Amino acid sequence: MNYETLDVDRTGHVATLTLNRPDKLNAFNQQLTREFHQALDELDAEFPEIRVLILTGAGRGFCSGADVGMQAEGLAGSQGKRSDQRDAEGGFSNSILALGPHLPRLQQPVIAAVNGVAAGAGLSIALASDIRVASHEARFSSIFIKRSLVPDNGTSYVLSALVGTGVAAEMAFTGRIYDAQWALEMGLVNQVVPADQLMKEVVSLAEEIASNPPLAVRSTKELLNSHKADLHHIAKVEDEANRPSIGTEDRREAILSFIEKRQPVYRGI
């Protein structure tokens, strides 16, 4: 299948899915969200021919999360309802809120090759991957709070599981941007490599995994994820937690201040 906002390359038993909206730092709009889900379903159906999936971004970003410009357009109607997220075609399971929960359900291990900023939903899909390899240029942010939102896509669970509740709370409450070395020290990523070596290292790792018995690898992935809560359910709980902020003045201010490139002024209303 041909896609407009992402590229899928198959080499041997490894597929590389590249988010391709580089002018927007690969932010998710409705089309990219829809095509991302479709591509994952397509690749899942190709198991065991496709045995490992690499996820990365075109240009200088991995994924900056939801397209804020699209969110700004949504402020004009339905009191800022998250039409870009909750009401995407196909319902919740094909929405931006289900991007992270989709990855653990795949039969193949997923390696995130984090080449640049991974923020918001971009952080979520990196966290939901089985392995994360970052370039020195990678940056990580649970930026949801800066948009007057709570972490979504299962991030509220996975982030704490990876780095502990204290570090997760710092990331979630502040929305700070952290560099690759910090992410390595906190256990957020497995490895940090020079930018020009990122894909070479990730492809080598993917090929090593793909050389193993595919059914055993699939079962190992299921086993490693068996202790996790249902991320699809967690994502729905997160969506409910976000609803009190939708349509508020602070939510509007969070979006408009970003678009207008100014400091926000929040009033708690």
Number of C-alpha atoms within 10 A of each C-alpha: 7 9 14 11 19 21 18 18 12 13 10 12 19 20 22 23 22 21 26 23 21 16 11 18 23 29 28 27 22 20 15 20 24 19 20 24 18 15 18 19 15 12 23 20 13 14 17 17 16 20 28 31 30 25 21 25 28 20 17 16 27 33 33 25 26 24 18 20 15 16 21 17 12 17 19 11 12 11 14 19 18 20 16 22 22 19 15 20 15 10 11 17 17 22 21 26 26 28 27 26 24 21 24 21 17 20 24 30 23 25 23 25 27 33 28 26 26 30 26 28 30 29 26 28 27 30 23 24 21 19 19 23 25 30 22 19 18 24 24 27 23 31 26 21 18 19 21 20 21 22 25 28 32 29 28 22 20 20 23 14 12 15 16 13 14 10 14 19 16 12 20 22 16 14 19 15 14 16 17 25 20 13 19 16 12 14 14 21 21 14 20 22 20 13 16 11 11 19 21 12 16 23 20 11 16 22 16 11 18 22 12 11 11 20 14 10 19 18 13 13 19 17 11 10 14 10 8 12 12 14 24 21 14 20 24 19 15 21 21 11 14 16 14 11 19 18 17 17 16 19 23 23 18 22 21 20 14 16 12 9 9 9 11 16 10 13 9 9 9
